[in-house]
Amino acid sequence: GVDAAYWYQSKTSLQIGNDITAISLARDYMANGPTDALSPTFGKWILAKQNIKIGDISSFQINMPPKGGSQAGNNSAIEVISEIKAQRFLSKLFVSSDPGLRARSVVVFGGPTACIIALSNSASNAFSFKGGSNLDFDCGAASNSSANFLNTSAALTGSLSPTSISSSRQFKRTAI
């Protein structure tokens, strides 16, 4: 029980750290080109900033384009694969070596730039703004919804000023 719970927590932390690393590498690639973005040293450094100890990383890969999955061969995608060895506690009595935990993240870039994203495919009023707030964003707002995704109530006394508003249906959260 203790080992399984620890492994689950470790796997979740690794996946979150890996996701952040992939997003950071993609953003760096878009801003600066391939100089540091495809460097395993830089990638491991970002992963370490997410509380994954560099010494615990048994394998780390950056692939552009990804080598597997639905984005294999897509030159606008970066794949990050990380593996760590999980610590054993009580299971040392039954298991002879530390189990490996693996995380894979793929980021596709070049789509719409948005910092406010509604992920539902069908929700109406995915964005709903009411009251007297002034909302001024230095980025766009995007929604996956095929329905009327923006509701600005007659009671809205402030303003809504993103750089763009789109219904792109391109944003995905995928468990890998």
Secondary structure, 3 states (H helix, E strand, C coil): CHHHHHHHHHHHHHHHHHHHHHHHHHHHHHHHCHHHHCCHHHHHHHHHCCCCCHHHEEEEEEECCCCCCCCCCCCCEEEEEEEEECCCCHHHHCCCCCCEEEEEEEEECCCCCEEEEECCCCCCCCEEECCCCEEECCCEEEECCCCCCEEECCCCCCEEECCEEECCCCCCCCCC
